């Protein structure tokens, strides 16, 4: 079952293994339970883009938003637009099949 799709990824539940899979750009994360997926989605929801950019302004990395995956040995490295797209993809209420935009921070300005 496909829960959500963007131009950069897909969020779906596999019929055979019952896991929730997240594909985003060239990264794949497999969540063995809905609870582990929700923990990840809540973490994403709570990231303040402006505060994170300010905190990492002197980081040598081009992408200033760092999201640890699996204990921190691997990280998502994102630009603000990539994080917004990842949030659009992941802030999805799987049980109701509706997007949870209560804390989605998207700049809709055309500037």
Secondary structure as UniProt FT lines:
FT   STRAND          2..6
FT   TURN            7..8
FT   STRAND          9..13
FT   TURN            15..17
FT   STRAND          20..24
FT   TURN            25..26
FT   STRAND          27..31
FT   HELIX           34..45
FT   HELIX           49..55
FT   TURN            56..58
FT   STRAND          65..69
FT   HELIX           70..72
FT   STRAND          74..78
FT   HELIX           80..90
FT   STRAND          92..93
FT   TURN            94..97
FT   STRAND          98..99
FT   TURN            102..103
//
